[in-house]
């Protein structure tokens, strides 16, 4: 019998080999130990596929292993007509623990792509204020300044009738661009619940880059007739559409694991096949070993807090150690 064990993976001693309903055999990921290196991380990356403009990279520095996504595209803060060449920018570094299960590692790569793409989506949403374009949902907004000026930034909510709200939406959307697309209202409808449905479409231009903008038509569900609510709902929908694009186009070993083409019920059935209770004396010994192994991994993840101020802040929030399972942070006050 053969099963797929990758470099950096090792079965626990006496780990059971599971036979699936279709006759295939495997040692499930939860019965393996892991010792990833830059080389094993690189091999997993080579088994992943996505948009060629999103480069998945692995590296190591004094803090350990990490994954980083490089994005190739035009500068979202410069006029498209003023740019003749694309540039590369980099997303945040995602730290990788050496004892990460391979499945978690793949999901970290997946999440890194999603968040890198969300960063771009937020920057591509532009609102015109006094003939100047701003990206109000960008992650580069000055959060300490916003906190200091919060009293001046609260929205003035008011409930408009459908005609007034519709007119306000038309005027607002004339001042919005997303990925060089215009946002156009198709229909607005009040519901008896007080919610408002807003049907929108995107009108692309030759400068539009995101694939999900093509033939885009979608509905926003607002809590009420409020243009500020509309802006938040629109941003959420654009991020949702970006996430769905990644779901359908991120592949590991030629399989788009997060695609809705995969059956949730069949995935659940497959998972249960790998989690059948083991029986017998050897099983009891193996479960003891597995419990000890998992406890060591969990204990190693507990952070060490060595500053008095943060330690006291956390200790005030934590319940009594006697009433809390798991591994508490380790407080080593200086």
N, C-alpha and C positions, 0 to 999 in steps of 0.2 A: 504494500500500500504506500502511496505517496501523497504528501500534502504540501501545501505551499508555506514554507517558512522563509522569511526574508532575512537578509543580512541585518544584524542588530537585534534579532529576535531569538529567543531560546525558550523551549518548553520548560515549565516547572518540572521538577522530578516527579515521576509517576503521573504526569498530566495525561488525562484520558484522550484517546482518539475517538472522535464522534463520527458515527455513520449517519449521514443525512437520509431523508426519505427517498431521495432519488438515487441512492447508492454511493454518492460521493463521500469522501472522508476528509476530515479536517481536525486540527487542534484549534479550538476557538481562541480568539485574541485574549479573552479574559483568563486563559490558562498559560499565558506566555510571560516571560520577563523581557525587558528591553534595555538595550545599551546603545543608544543611537550616537552616531558620530556625524561629522560633516559629510562623509562619504555615503552613509546610509540615508541621510536626509536628501542628498543630491539625487540618489537613485529613485527615491519616492517622487521627487519633483519631476524627474524625467518621465515618470509614469503618468503625470498630470498634464492635461491639455485644456487650454482656454484661448481666448482672443489673443492673437499674436502681438497686439499692442500692450498686453499686460505680461511683463516678464517676471517669472517667479524665480527668486534667487535664494540661495542658502549661503551663510557665512558663519564665521566664528570669531569672537574677540575675547578679551579677558573676562567678560561677563558670561560667556558661554555661547551656545548655538542660537541662531535666529533665522527667521524667514523674512524676506522683504520683497515687496512688489514694486517694480519699476513701470511707470506708465508713459507710453509714447503718444504724444498728441500736440496740438497747438496750445499755446498759452491762453488760458481762459480769461486773463485780465488784459489782453491786448486785442485790438480790432483784428478780425480774421484777415481783412484785406491788407494789413500791414505785415503779415507773416508769410514767408516763402518756404520755410522749413519747420518741421516739427522739432520738439525738444523732449527730453526724458526727465521726469521728476520721480521722486521716490516716496512711497508710503512709509508708515511707521514700521519699526522693527518689532516682530513678534517673537518673544523669547520661547525657545523650545527646551523643555526639560529632557535630559538624556533618557529618562525612564518613561517618557510619553508612550502610551500604546500607539501603534502605527495608525489606527483608526482616528485617534484624537489628533495626530499629527496632520493627517490628510484634511480633517475638518478645520484645523487651524489655517492651513493653506487656503482652503475654501473661504473661510471668514476673512482672511487677509485680503483676498481679491474683492470680496463684497464691500469691505470698508474702504478700500482704495477707490473702488468705483463710486461708492456713495460720496466720498470726498469730492470727486470730479463732478458728480451730479449736483451737489450743493453749490459748487462754484459756477456752474453753468446756468443757474437760475438767477436772472437779472431783473431788477426793478428800477425803473427810471424815476429819479427824484430831481426836480428842477433841472431837467435836461442832462443829468449825469446818471450813469448806470452803477448800481450797487448790487452786491451779492449778500443779501441780509441773512441767508441761511448758511453761509460759508462757515467752516470750522475755524477760520482765521479771525473771527470777530473777537474783540477785546473783552473777555468775560469779567475781569476785575473792574473795568470801566463800566460795563453794563450793570454790575452789582452796585457800583457807587452811584449810578444815575437811574436806578430802578424806579424811583418815584416819578421821574419824568417820562418813563417809557411805557407806563400802563395804558392799555388800550381803552378807549371810551366805547363800551359796548352799548348798542341800542338796537331795538327790534324794529326793523323796517317792514313795510308791506312789500308784497312780491314785485310790484312795479318799481318802487324806489330801489329795492335791492337789485333787481335786474339791470336797471340803468347804471347803478354804482359798479356792478360787476363788469359791464361792457366797458366803462371808462377805465377801470382798473386794469383789465386784461390788455388794453391797448398800450399799457406801460410795462408789460412783462414780456420777456424773451426767455426761452429755454433752449439751449443748444442751437441758437440761431433759428429757432422755430417761433412762430406766432401761436398764441393760445386763443382758441375761438370757442365761444359758447354756442352749443347746439340747442339746449333746452334747459329751463329751470322749472322745478316742480316742488310745491309744498306738499308735505305729508300730514296726515291727521295727528301724528305723534309730535309735530312741531319741527321735525327734521326737514331739511331742504336737499333735494337731489339736483345736482348740476352736471349736465352732460357736456363734455368738452372734447375737442379734437386738437391735434397739433398740425400746423401747416409748416412743413419743412422748407428749407432753403438749400442751395448747393453747398453751403458751409456746414450744414448739420452733419454730425458725426455718429451719434448714438443710434444703433440699429433699431432699438425699441421705439424710436420716434417716428419711424416710417409707418404710415397707416394707423396711427395711434388714435383711438377713440375710447374714452373711459368716463366713468361716473364718479363724482365725489358725493359723499354723504356728510352733510353739515349738521351740527347740532342745532343751528338756527340761522336766520338770514343775516350773517355778519361777514363783511369782506375780510376782516382779519382771520376769521375762521377759515374762509376760503383759501387764503394764502397758505396756511398751515396744512390744510387738507390736500392742496395741490402738491406741495413739497413732499408730503408723505406718500402720495400716489406715485410720484416720479421715482422716489427711492424704492418703493415696492416694485415698480416695473423693472428697475435696474436689478433688484435682487432676483426677480423671476428670470431675467435674462441669464444671470449667473447660474441659477438653479438648472436651467436647461442646457447650458453650454459649458459647464465645468465637467471634465471627464477624468476619471481615474481608471487607468487600464481600459480605455475605450468605453467605459460605462459612465453615463451621467447619473450618478448615484442619487442626486437630489431632484431629478426630473419627476414630474407628475405622471410620466408614462409608467413608472414603477408602481406596483400595487402595494398599498400600505398593509393590507391583510396578508399578502404573501411574504412581505418583509418580516411582519410580526411572527408568522408561522416559522420562517427560517430561523429567527432568533430563538424561539422556544425550542427548536430542535437541538440547539447548542447548549441549552440550559436545563436539560433533563437531570433530575436529582440522581447522583451516583449512590450506589449501595455497596455494602460489604465492608470488611475490615480495612482494606486498602483505601476505600473511599473515605472513611473516617480520618485516616492518617493524611490523606491528600487534602481534605477540607481544613484540617488543622494547619497544615503547611501553607495553604492558600490564604487562610485568615491572617497568619503571621506575616506573610509577604505583603498583603494589602495594607496591613497596619503599619509596616515599615515605610511603605510608599506614602501613606497619608501623614505619618509623623514627620517625614522629611519635607513635606509641603507647608508645614506650620511655620509662619514667618517669625524671625527673631526681632523683637522691638527693643531697641537699646537707648531710646530717648525717654526721659522721665515724663515730658509733657504729653506725648502721644500715648505712652503706656497708661498713664492715669486716665486719659480720655477714653481709651478702650476698656479699661477695667471698670469704669462706671457704667458702661453699656452692657458688659457681659453678665449673664446670670451667674449664680453660684456654680463653681466647678463641679459640685456634687450633683447638680441638676442638668448638666450638659454633657452629652456624649461627644466623641470625636477628640481631636487634639487641639488644645487651646494655643493661642500665640505664646511664644516664649518671651517673657519680659526680663531683660537684662539691663536695668536702668544704669545709665552712667552718672 
